[in-house]
Amino acid sequence: MKVSQLLCAAGPVDAVTNQAFAWRRWFERWGWEGRDYAAHMAPGLPARALRPMRELEGDQEPDVLVLHYSGYVAGLEQVLGRFPRSLLVSHNVTPARFFWAHEPVDAARCELARDQLPALGALAGAVAGVSRFNARELTELSGREADVIPVLFDESRLAARNGEPQGAPTVLFVGRLTPHKRQDLLIRALAPLREAMPEARLVLVGTPLSPPFEERLRALAGRLAPGAVAFETGGISSERLAGHYRSAHVFLCLSEHEGFCIPLLEAFHFGLPVIAREAGAVGEVVDDAGILLGPEDGVDTVAELLRIVISDRELRDELRARGDRRLRGYDQSSTAAGMRGVLETLAVR
């Protein structure tokens, strides 16, 4: 069988791009052919790993086209209309309201993407989301029942975990520096934590939305916790990222919108206790493996929970064990089997 994939945008550290590469490895394992395309490509991608979307028109028609949807692409309706045996996989579009005050162009793109989804959903042969949250949203927008095909999470591609971390109490978050991920609240929570644990520090790993947005976060950190917040905003190797997970004592996520949040699974893999706001798909990903916060929980509550989790070895061990169990729910062989069933059904229509 020939299965091609199309991405809205691709980059070397982009989660959707890495998912497409992971699926290609599974397709090759099954003996399936096909090529992968992207409407927009950032520098730094492996040579010829992806082809421009315009080349899809000249390609021999695949048995199935998988569209990994993550943002607006002009003319995408016409492209998808050529492939009735297609699967639209929604990786989520962040609501525009988070960006208007910071990057209006990005906000406009998000609005356009939300408006484009219903038309794409009507054209695709099947629709799915990478979480129940995404699937519900796609069902509402398209009027069609969406399946859930979770992300592929391959623990074998990650470094092994260490034992208990050494050094200063360290809080970690991994994710783009953007308004909806609320790194500002992480910084604000660090300030009261340092009253109880003066050596506590915060590490933020992620590409910034823009230089001005990064500068605002750095200025906030300088005012509230001078010298205690480290930013890792450039390209980062898998080894260095693993080092951040291994040296942290707790993973803290206060995002207000997440379509999945793969770093939560990475934190479980490295044995990190997780504290997270229950927003978007976060609750379904974490389940009972972490401490979930409600909208009423402010930064003082967060700081106290951080102090307890960092200090209580028995609690940390329990959360680590729960994280291990939660990862079994994302066994990639089961996820791959689900995708294969959908694609094989589409191919014979």
TORVO-189537 format. One record per residue (C-alpha): residue number from 1; x, y, z; residue in one letter. Coordinates in pm, 1 decimal. Example, Ala and Ser with C-alpha at 12.3 -4.5 7.8 and 13.67 -1.06 7.14 Angstrom:
BEGIN
REC pos        X        Y        Z code
REC   1   1230.0   -450.0    780.0    A
REC   2   1367.0   -106.0    714.0    S
***
This chain:
BEGIN
REC pos        X        Y        Z code
REC   1      0.0      0.0      0.0    M
REC   2    109.7    356.0    -66.0    K
REC   3     42.3    610.4    209.2    V
REC   4    155.4    971.1    176.4    S
REC   5    148.1   1233.5    448.5    Q
REC   6     90.7   1608.4    425.1    L
REC   7    184.7   1857.9    698.1    L
REC   8     71.8   2217.3    722.1    C
REC   9    412.0   2325.0    852.8    A
REC  10    728.0   2138.7    946.0    A
REC  11   1033.6   2213.9   1156.5    G
REC  12   1321.5   2025.9   1321.8    P
REC  13   1177.8   2054.1   1675.5    V
REC  14    809.1   2053.0   1581.3    D
REC  15    600.8   1785.1   1755.6    A
REC  16    371.8   1727.8   1455.5    V
REC  17    671.5   1686.8   1224.3    T
REC  18    826.1   1432.1   1457.8    N
REC  19    494.3   1246.3   1467.9    Q
REC  20    487.8   1226.5   1088.6    A
REC  21    842.0   1087.6   1088.5    F
REC  22    741.9    834.0   1353.3    A
REC  23    445.1    722.6   1144.7    W
REC  24    667.1    690.1    838.3    R
REC  25    888.2    448.0   1030.3    R
REC  26    581.6    236.8   1108.3    W
REC  27    462.7    248.8    746.9    F
REC  28    804.2    126.9    634.2    E
REC  29    791.8   -149.7    896.0    R
REC  30    465.2   -266.3    737.4    W
REC  31    618.3   -253.8    390.2    G
REC  32    412.4     47.3    283.5    W
REC  33    546.0    302.3     36.9    E
REC  34    472.3    672.8     11.7    G
REC  35    619.0   1018.7     46.7    R
REC  36    578.8   1302.4    293.9    D
REC  37    505.1   1665.4    208.4    Y
REC  38    467.6   1999.0    385.0    A
REC  39    312.4   2329.5    286.3    A
REC  40    577.3   2524.2    479.4    H
REC  41    920.5   2402.4    588.3    M
REC  42   1160.0   2561.9    836.4    A
REC  43   1538.0   2532.7    800.2    P
REC  44   1717.2   2246.0    970.9    G
REC  45   1505.5   1954.4    849.1    L
REC  46   1682.1   1641.8    720.6    P
REC  47   1752.9   1668.1    348.5    A
REC  48   1463.5   1544.5    133.7    R
REC  49   1278.8   1409.2    435.7    A
REC  50    985.7   1624.6    323.2    L
REC  51    886.8   1759.8    -15.8    R
REC  52    700.2   2082.1    -93.2    P
REC  53    322.5   2045.4   -107.3    M
REC  54    320.6   2153.5   -472.3    R
REC  55    503.6   1831.1   -565.3    E
REC  56    211.5   1627.9   -434.3    L
REC  57     18.6   1712.0   -751.6    E
REC  58    281.9   1543.5   -967.8    G
REC  59    314.8   1238.7   -746.5    D
REC  60    154.9    910.3   -838.9    Q
REC  61   -170.0    906.2   -645.6    E
REC  62   -130.6    731.1   -308.2    P
REC  63   -380.8    476.9   -185.1    D
REC  64   -436.4    698.9    120.2    V
REC  65   -332.8   1053.3    211.5    L
REC  66   -289.2   1143.8    579.5    V
REC  67   -325.9   1514.9    648.3    L
REC  68   -172.6   1616.4    981.1    H
REC  69   -360.7   1939.6   1042.7    Y
REC  70   -205.7   2203.1   1268.5    S
REC  71   -265.1   2536.3   1095.0    G
REC  72   -413.8   2724.3    803.3    Y
REC  73   -284.6   2659.3    452.1    V
REC  74   -425.7   2849.6    156.0    A
REC  75   -569.2   2616.6   -106.9    G
REC  76   -561.8   2310.4    115.4    L
REC  77   -928.2   2237.8     40.5    E
REC  78   -847.1   2194.9   -329.7    Q
REC  79   -555.5   1964.0   -251.3    V
REC  80   -754.4   1745.4    -13.7    L
REC  81  -1044.8   1733.6   -257.7    G
REC  82   -825.7   1533.0   -496.2    R
REC  83   -788.6   1252.5   -241.2    F
REC  84  -1122.7   1104.3   -134.4    P
REC  85   -936.2    827.7     49.5    R
REC  86   -783.5   1059.8    304.7    S
REC  87   -752.8   1080.8    680.7    L
REC  88   -760.5   1420.1    851.8    L
REC  89   -574.1   1404.6   1185.2    V
REC  90   -626.1   1713.8   1398.8    S
REC  91   -328.8   1803.3   1618.8    H
REC  92   -520.8   2104.8   1751.4    N
REC  93   -528.5   2473.3   1671.3    V
REC  94   -468.7   2709.6   1962.2    T
REC  95   -753.9   2961.9   2004.4    P
REC  96   -667.4   3301.1   1860.4    A
REC  97   -757.9   3484.5   2181.6    R
REC  98   -422.4   3391.9   2332.4    F
REC  99   -227.6   3574.3   2060.6    F
REC 100   -409.6   3896.6   1969.2    W
REC 101   -230.0   4106.2   2231.1    A
REC 102    112.3   3964.4   2145.8    H
REC 103    129.8   3852.9   1780.6    E
REC 104   -180.5   3957.2   1581.6    P
REC 105    -57.5   3780.8   1267.7    V
REC 106    -39.3   3449.8   1453.3    D
REC 107   -384.3   3517.0   1597.1    A
REC 108   -524.7   3573.6   1249.1    A
REC 109   -369.8   3247.2   1129.5    R
REC 110   -534.6   3063.1   1418.2    C
REC 111   -872.4   3214.3   1328.4    E
REC 112   -828.3   3111.3    965.5    L
REC 113   -730.2   2759.1   1072.3    A
REC 114  -1041.2   2718.7   1286.8    R
REC 115  -1252.1   2839.8    996.6    D
REC 116  -1081.7   2597.0    756.6    Q
REC 117  -1134.5   2282.5    963.7    L
REC 118  -1506.7   2229.6    888.8    P
REC 119  -1446.7   2231.7    512.0    A
REC 120  -1153.0   1993.9    543.1    L
REC 121  -1355.3   1766.6    767.5    G
REC 122  -1627.4   1745.2    503.8    A
REC 123  -1378.1   1656.1    230.4    L
REC 124  -1173.2   1392.3    414.9    A
REC 125  -1257.4   1025.3    394.1    G
REC 126  -1219.8    993.6    772.8    A
REC 127  -1140.2   1230.2   1061.0    V
REC 128   -953.0   1180.7   1388.5    A
REC 129   -794.9   1371.3   1673.2    G
REC 130   -482.6   1284.6   1871.3    V
REC 131   -681.9   1314.6   2194.9    S
REC 132  -1044.4   1286.6   2302.4    R
REC 133  -1035.0   1663.1   2350.1    F
REC 134   -927.7   1716.0   1987.1    N
REC 135  -1172.9   1455.6   1858.3    A
REC 136  -1465.7   1625.0   2034.2    R
REC 137  -1363.9   1960.3   1893.1    E
REC 138  -1329.2   1817.3   1541.9    L
REC 139  -1667.0   1645.4   1570.0    T
REC 140  -1829.9   1974.7   1668.1    E
REC 141  -1664.0   2165.8   1384.1    L
REC 142  -1710.7   1908.2   1107.7    S
REC 143  -2039.5   1747.7   1208.7    G
REC 144  -1875.2   1403.8   1170.5    R
REC 145  -1778.8   1154.5   1438.2    E
REC 146  -1402.6   1172.3   1485.1    A
REC 147  -1189.8    878.4   1595.5    D
REC 148   -907.9    909.2   1848.2    V
REC 149   -562.8    810.4   1723.8    I
REC 150   -317.5    910.8   2000.0    P
REC 151     33.4   1031.5   1939.9    V
REC 152    302.6    770.5   1893.7    L
REC 153    523.2    772.9   2201.3    F
REC 154    840.5    569.6   2157.5    D
REC 155   1021.4    538.1   2489.9    E
REC 156   1303.3    346.6   2324.0    S
REC 157   1415.0    668.1   2152.4    R
REC 158   1460.4    845.6   2487.1    L
REC 159   1755.0    818.2   2722.1    A
REC 160   1724.9    608.1   3035.1    A
REC 161   1615.1    776.6   3356.6    R
REC 162   1849.7    839.6   3646.3    N
REC 163   1780.8    794.7   4015.4    G
REC 164   1679.4   1079.7   4243.7    E
REC 165   1808.5   1414.0   4113.1    P
REC 166   2085.1   1590.0   4297.0    Q
REC 167   2143.1   1959.5   4353.7    G
REC 168   1904.1   2249.1   4405.5    A
REC 169   1528.2   2181.3   4394.5    P
REC 170   1442.8   2223.8   4025.7    T
REC 171   1107.5   2277.5   3857.5    V
REC 172   1093.0   2203.3   3484.0    L
REC 173    857.7   2289.3   3200.9    F
REC 174    910.8   2200.5   2834.5    V
REC 175    704.2   2378.8   2570.1    G
REC 176    707.2   2680.7   2342.0    R
REC 177    724.2   3015.7   2517.0    L
REC 178    373.7   3129.3   2424.5    T
REC 179     90.9   3306.2   2609.2    P
REC 180   -136.1   3001.6   2648.4    H
REC 181    137.3   2790.7   2808.8    K
REC 182    156.5   3046.3   3092.3    R
REC 183    525.5   3043.5   3170.7    Q
REC 184    450.1   3370.5   3350.5    D
REC 185    251.8   3176.2   3612.3    L
REC 186    538.7   2930.2   3653.5    L
REC 187    766.8   3222.2   3732.8    I
REC 188    511.2   3371.1   3972.9    R
REC 189    477.0   3037.4   4152.6    A
REC 190    854.0   3011.1   4193.2    L
REC 191    868.0   3329.6   4400.0    A
REC 192    666.6   3195.4   4701.3    P
REC 193    835.2   2854.3   4664.5    L
REC 194   1172.4   3022.8   4717.5    R
REC 195   1049.9   3162.4   5048.4    E
REC 196   1036.0   2803.1   5175.0    A
REC 197   1317.1   2669.2   4954.1    M
REC 198   1560.9   2955.2   4882.8    P
REC 199   1767.8   2743.4   4642.7    E
REC 200   1469.9   2644.4   4425.1    A
REC 201   1502.4   2717.3   4055.2    R
REC 202   1294.4   2695.0   3739.1    L
REC 203   1406.5   2573.0   3395.9    V
REC 204   1201.8   2671.2   3090.3    L
REC 205   1279.8   2485.8   2767.2    V
REC 206   1116.4   2600.2   2444.6    G
REC 207   1128.7   2823.6   2139.6    T
REC 208    980.0   3168.8   2206.4    P
REC 209    679.8   3307.0   2021.2    L
REC 210    882.4   3619.5   1950.0    S
REC 211   1184.6   3804.7   2092.1    P
REC 212    964.1   4065.6   2266.5    P
REC 213    757.1   3794.4   2434.1    F
REC 214   1071.7   3619.8   2555.3    E
REC 215   1208.2   3948.4   2688.5    E
REC 216    889.0   4008.8   2887.5    R
REC 217    924.8   3667.4   3050.6    L
REC 218   1291.0   3728.7   3127.4    R
REC 219   1207.6   4066.9   3279.6    A
REC 220    938.6   3908.4   3497.6    L
REC 221   1187.4   3643.5   3613.1    A
REC 222   1442.0   3914.0   3691.6    G
REC 223   1192.1   4098.5   3911.8    R
REC 224   1037.5   3803.0   4096.2    L
REC 225   1316.3   3544.2   4110.5    A
REC 226   1646.8   3700.8   4005.9    P
REC 227   1900.9   3442.0   3897.9    G
REC 228   1665.9   3151.8   3963.9    A
REC 229   1506.4   3104.1   3618.8    V
REC 230   1702.3   2943.2   3335.2    A
REC 231   1582.5   2975.3   2974.8    F
REC 232   1678.5   2719.1   2708.9    E
REC 233   1532.8   2878.7   2396.8    T
REC 234   1759.2   2766.9   2112.5    G
REC 235   1784.4   2435.7   1932.7    G
REC 236   1842.8   2162.0   2187.0    I
REC 237   1981.1   1812.0   2141.3    S
REC 238   1797.4   1508.2   2272.8    S
REC 239   2086.9   1448.4   2512.0    E
REC 240   2063.9   1797.2   2660.6    R
REC 241   1686.6   1773.0   2689.8    L
REC 242   1725.9   1441.5   2871.6    A
REC 243   1969.5   1613.0   3105.6    G
REC 244   1705.7   1870.4   3199.0    H
REC 245   1452.1   1599.4   3276.6    Y
REC 246   1704.4   1401.6   3481.5    R
REC 247   1813.9   1699.4   3691.9    S
REC 248   1459.4   1821.4   3768.6    A
REC 249   1259.2   1732.0   4079.0    H
REC 250    912.1   1806.2   3940.3    V
REC 251    744.0   1886.5   3609.0    F
REC 252    498.3   2176.5   3631.0    L
REC 253    247.7   2254.6   3353.2    C
REC 254      8.1   2546.4   3396.3    L
REC 255    -98.6   2569.5   3030.9    S
REC 256   -448.4   2696.1   2962.9    E
REC 257   -478.7   2507.0   2635.1    H
REC 258   -312.0   2183.8   2519.8    E
REC 259   -423.0   1952.4   2240.1    G
REC 260   -208.0   1674.0   2386.3    F
REC 261    125.1   1781.6   2550.8    C
REC 262    386.4   1515.9   2475.3    I
REC 263    627.3   1653.2   2743.7    P
REC 264    389.8   1510.6   3006.0    L
REC 265    467.9   1161.1   2876.1    L
REC 266    837.3   1246.8   2862.4    E
REC 267    820.5   1351.9   3226.8    A
REC 268    659.4   1018.4   3317.8    F
REC 269    932.0    835.7   3126.9    H
REC 270   1205.7   1012.1   3322.7    F
REC 271   1029.9    944.2   3653.0    G
REC 272    933.8   1304.6   3720.8    L
REC 273    634.8   1382.2   3942.4    P
REC 274    383.6   1592.8   3748.3    V
REC 275    171.0   1884.8   3866.5    I
REC 276    -53.9   2020.1   3591.4    A
REC 277   -353.0   2241.9   3530.6    R
REC 278   -650.2   2039.7   3406.1    E
REC 279   -707.2   2223.6   3077.9    A
REC 280   -760.0   2100.4   2723.0    G
REC 281   -629.8   1745.6   2687.2    A
REC 282   -400.9   1762.0   2992.6    V
REC 283   -643.1   1583.0   3225.3    G
REC 284   -691.8   1286.3   2993.9    E
REC 285   -318.1   1251.4   2931.2    V
REC 286   -223.4   1272.8   3299.3    V
REC 287   -526.2   1080.3   3433.9    D
REC 288   -438.1    974.1   3791.8    D
REC 289    -62.0    984.3   3735.6    A
REC 290    -15.5   1342.6   3850.3    G
REC 291   -162.2   1617.3   4064.9    I
REC 292   -425.6   1807.0   3865.6    L
REC 293   -507.6   2168.5   3944.3    L
REC 294   -839.0   2344.7   3897.2    G
REC 295   -902.1   2701.2   3777.6    P
REC 296   -937.1   2819.9   4137.1    E
REC 297   -584.6   2712.1   4233.8    D
REC 298   -355.7   3014.5   4243.2    G
REC 299     21.8   3045.7   4251.6    V
REC 300     40.6   3015.5   4630.9    D
REC 301   -134.6   2678.7   4611.4    T
REC 302     98.2   2574.8   4329.4    V
REC 303    403.3   2676.2   4533.1    A
REC 304    287.2   2476.1   4834.5    E
REC 305    223.8   2168.7   4618.8    L
REC 306    569.5   2204.6   4468.3    L
REC 307    722.6   2220.2   4815.0    R
REC 308    534.4   1908.0   4926.7    I
REC 309    618.7   1704.5   4615.7    V
REC 310    985.6   1802.2   4624.4    I
REC 311   1014.8   1723.1   4997.3    S
REC 312    806.0   1405.3   5025.5    D
REC 313   1002.6   1106.0   4896.7    R
REC 314    712.6    864.1   4949.2    E
REC 315    478.6   1083.1   4744.5    L
REC 316    738.5   1117.0   4472.4    R
REC 317    776.3    738.4   4454.1    D
REC 318    399.1    693.1   4429.2    E
REC 319    369.7    949.3   4149.5    L
REC 320    662.0    789.1   3969.1    R
REC 321    491.0    448.2   3983.0    A
REC 322    165.5    597.9   3856.6    R
REC 323    351.9    764.6   3570.6    G
REC 324    498.4    430.3   3468.6    D
REC 325    151.1    276.9   3463.6    R
REC 326     10.4    567.9   3265.4    R
REC 327    270.8    523.4   2993.9    L
REC 328    141.2    172.8   2931.1    R
REC 329   -182.4    335.8   2813.8    G
REC 330     17.3    491.8   2529.9    Y
REC 331    179.2    172.5   2408.3    D
REC 332    282.7    258.4   2053.8    Q
REC 333    204.6    -87.7   1914.6    S
REC 334   -161.2    -46.9   2013.3    S
REC 335   -170.1    306.1   1872.8    T
REC 336    -11.7    187.7   1547.7    A
REC 337   -262.4    -94.5   1516.4    A
REC 338   -546.2    157.3   1543.3    G
REC 339   -399.2    375.9   1269.7    M
REC 340   -339.4     75.6   1046.3    R
REC 341   -700.4    -34.3   1075.4    G
REC 342   -828.1    310.5    974.4    V
REC 343   -590.8    339.2    677.0    L
REC 344   -660.6    -11.5    546.9    E
REC 345  -1034.9     55.1    564.7    T
REC 346   -990.6    378.4    368.6    L
REC 347   -775.0    208.3    105.1    A
REC 348  -1048.6    -33.2     -3.3    V
REC 349  -1327.5    225.0    -31.2    R
***
